[in-house]
């Protein structure tokens, strides 16, 4: 029965895929982004809470790879600046990369290219399952926390060199731990970061257990009491194995240029273009009568927040981020604090949201928007964005990625950031993996 399961077929698909030098170099880019996010988040309010708990309960760095994966995964997701796979609405890096680095810390024989191969495998599993859960799942469940454990389990299975049957067990036990609900958004609770940390930890521990013959459900995905039946009102199981000739899903994953919810990034890009057009005509935010944003339904479900009352809620506010981009011409880490919210509150109040049928149909493959600004003099400015900066269609260059990493590492006051960046890029050429334990120390 296990050989006929969807999990078994997914593992076989992943095992059979060739890995090129270019794939490894792409994986190194995502490792850099994750590591920089982990380092920078330590100094955030939530990061200080996590590090204080870690020091009290297990020491930092701890000797437990699973616990280090939990800490690293949570930190990686805290600044809302980590990667995102559009078609699955999964943030794969925070669930997978900390697990790989934490496990590699315990396995000195692991080389950088082996760790990067594990990252590729993990992204493939998490995102393929994420593409199958259906839109109904996302209304209640946080895809990163529900699909992430499958990815961290698959990545860990790669490093541990588990055989086919052991890998099925690893994913079976990872899947039964899938959890994470959106209720935290109501109050801005910190649960979202625990989602990412637990996803990293659950998959790693599941793989370690399977190496000791701890069995898991082979039909965890499609079984009548499995993942799809329990959490997905409209799943598409065929998506797990669809398009096997596509590039690795990691190469179809986006890296964020701005530290806020990815649903806001298309509108931010439109807002920045609006700012540029206003400058060309010597107009300003005060000359805007109203702004209309049309986009896909999921963006409104998560980010319709006309009056954000905290830094965290501002990162999930289409109204605030559009106003910030249009008025200030940039969105940075300081764009969400109380002063920034006050500065753009008047313009944010002029932003009206609606759904667009065509953009809704294109989602989640494309996260587009249409912004229309009506000026007080009667002029109208229309801007359409099919995709956002950092998507595969407009990805960050290595130079831009390094600039982002330098900025995050400067926030962390990290010693020798250039050396760390070089070490991560060298992983694709058999250089050693970067140590998560040292990053957390």
Secondary structure, DSSP 8 states (H G I E B T S, - for coil): -GGGSHHHHHHHHHHT----HHHHHHHHHHHHHHHHHHHHHTTSHHHHHHHHHHHHHT-SS-S-HHHHHHHHHHHHHTTS-S-BBTTTTB-HHHHHHHHHHHHHHT-TT--HHHHHHHHHHHHHHHHHHHHHS-HHHHHHB-HHHHHHHHHHHHHHHHHTT--HHHHHHHHHHHHTT---BGGGGGTT-THHHHHHHHHHHHHHHHHHHHTTT----TTTTTSTTSHHHHH-TT--GGGGTS-TTS--GGGG-B--SSSS-GGGHHHHHHHHHHHHHHHHTT--GGGEEEEEEEE-HHHHHHH--TT--SHHHHTT-HHHHHHHHHHHS---TTTTSHHHHHHHHHHHTTEEEEE-HHHHHHTTT---EEEEEEETTS-EEEEEESS-TTSGGG---HHHHHHHHHHHHHHTT-TTHHHHHHHHHHGGGT-----HHHHH-
